[in-house]
């Protein structure tokens, strides 16, 4: 019996000799170009309408965009946003950790607060605080159901601006609490167990381990809430506070130039929202160090 070896494999004519000679044809996306073309045409029409339609009255827009009354209104809007955000998130952090605590009482109080302030419309809350003096002529401090030691007149205690800040902050706290709670829950519990095993104090665990990691989840939602609150300050116009939207309404109520004055408010909202978005980007990038490659 003779041993025979298999014949050597030969390259068929169908297989190319040099892969470098192959012609690479990119994938074509005809519908993508159709979508780009349609979008570009619609955008060009919109810009052309802005430039040629006399109804926009851009000369009136330019007159009032940097007017002193508008700049003061923008400053009031920024104040409302700052105070509402600072106080709201400060209270929201407390409420979040109350819900995460082991105490059933603290959990119940936090849950009830969040449920109540998320259920009641913001405009109702604002009007309630604005009309607090109608319900309570004065606030008295002393022994419960007993004699009082001193009291405050609510008529001078809660003004329009104070009522607006109070309403915005208490409303914001309910949403901030859930944002912070979700961010804390996103941190692996094993890290806290390891920190506890090393004897690290609870407060330091939260400050140095939990919050730096939770900020990655908290920041995007928190930034959305701040931007939403900034635009939502227009609702305090029902209380005759001189914020941006209220002042715009007052001006076009006098001169009848509704569209250009609304564009003034729109341009300021877009400008400041863009600034907040840029700030959000850099803050997120700061807290994302070490988490991305």
Secondary structure, 3 states (H helix, E strand, C coil): CCCCCCCCCCCCCCCCCCHHHCCCCCCCCHHHHHHHHHHHHHHHHHHHHHHHCHHHCHHHHHHHHCCHHHHHHHHHHHHHHHHHHHHHHHHHHHHHHHHHCCCHHHHHHHHHHHHHHHHCCHHHHHHHHHCHHHHCCEEEEECCCCCEEEEEEHHHHCCHHHHHHHHHHHHHHHHHHHHHHHHHHCCCHHHHHHHHHCCCCHHHHHHHHHHHHHHHHHHHHHHHHHHHHHHHHHHHHHHCCCCHHHHHHHHHHHHCCHHHHHHHHHHHHHHHHHHHHHHHHHHHHHHCCCCCC
